């Protein structure tokens, strides 16, 4: 991205209360994750009930229902 884009991104994130120091600490925490921590997280998420939400074209409602999707109109 351009220098102007980087400056705008930094400005916007600072407005959201995400300082450069906070963002740097967050990135460092991610980089320090160990393989066994990733495996443990994957195991804990593997058996959770999954859900999918989608906004579809009304022309595809029948196809979605035929494939087991529940249709809710809001």
Protein Blocks (a to p, Z undefined) as FASTA:
>chain_A
ZZklmmmmmmmmmmnopafklmmmmmmmmmmpcfklmmmmmmmmmmpccdddddddfklm
mmmmmnopacddZZ
